[in-house]
Amino acid sequence: MTSHSSIRETYGLPRRVPVVMRFAVLMLIPAAVVIVLWLILPHTPVVVALLVVVVIAVVFGGVWRILSARELHEPPPRRPVPPPSSTPPSTS
């Protein structure tokens, strides 16, 4: 039987969602929700204070979640490349 490699292995794609994508999801979507709530809800001091608390919680929670990512704590994989002087010259 032949072994079939996955697309992820063939093209060297990451196994986890990149930190940049997590940042976009955790920061842009809640910001859009807060803006929509700001436009829909009446502009009373209580609503404004509630939205400020929500924004602060989302920002700090999102930054904490991103900074606790496994990719930021693991060393990168080793991919040693031999120096050019160690490879024999190719003959054509």
C-alpha positions in Angstrom: 0.0 0.0 0.0 1.1 3.5 -0.7 1.0 6.1 2.1 -0.9 9.2 1.4 0.5 12.4 3.0 -2.0 15.1 4.0 -2.1 18.5 2.4 -0.8 19.9 5.6 2.4 17.8 5.4 2.8 18.3 1.7 2.8 22.1 1.9 4.2 22.5 5.4 1.1 24.2 6.8 0.8 24.7 10.5 -1.2 22.3 12.6 -2.7 25.0 14.8 -4.3 28.3 14.0 -1.7 31.0 13.7 -1.4 33.6 16.5 -2.3 36.4 14.0 -5.6 34.7 13.1 -6.4 34.2 16.8 -5.7 37.9 17.4 -8.1 38.8 14.6 -10.9 36.6 15.9 -10.4 37.6 19.5 -10.1 41.3 18.9 -12.0 42.3 15.8 -15.2 40.3 16.3 -15.8 41.5 19.9 -15.0 45.1 18.7 -17.7 44.8 16.0 -20.2 43.5 18.6 -19.4 46.4 20.9 -19.9 48.9 18.1 -23.2 47.3 17.1 -24.4 47.4 20.8 -23.3 51.0 21.0 -25.5 51.9 18.0 -28.5 49.8 19.2 -28.6 50.5 22.9 -29.5 53.9 24.3 -26.6 56.2 25.3 -27.2 56.3 29.1 -24.3 56.4 31.5 -25.0 52.9 32.7 -24.8 51.4 29.2 -21.7 53.3 28.4 -20.0 52.1 31.6 -21.1 48.5 30.9 -19.7 48.7 27.3 -16.4 50.1 28.7 -16.2 47.2 31.2 -16.9 44.7 28.3 -14.3 46.2 26.1 -11.6 46.1 28.8 -12.5 42.5 29.7 -12.4 41.4 26.0 -9.0 43.2 25.4 -7.3 41.8 28.5 -8.9 38.4 28.1 -7.9 38.3 24.4 -4.3 39.4 25.0 -3.9 36.9 27.8 -5.3 34.1 25.6 -3.0 35.0 22.7 0.1 35.4 24.9 -0.6 32.0 26.6 -0.5 30.3 23.2 1.7 27.2 23.0 3.6 28.5 19.9 5.0 31.3 22.0 6.4 29.0 24.6 7.7 26.2 22.5 11.1 26.6 20.7 10.8 26.5 16.9 11.4 23.2 15.2 15.0 22.6 14.2 15.7 22.5 10.5 19.4 22.3 10.2 21.0 23.4 6.9 24.5 22.4 6.1 26.9 25.2 5.3 27.7 25.7 1.7 31.3 24.6 2.2 30.2 21.1 3.3 28.2 20.2 0.2 30.2 18.7 -2.7 30.2 20.7 -5.9 27.8 19.4 -8.5 29.2 18.3 -11.8 27.2 18.8 -14.9 
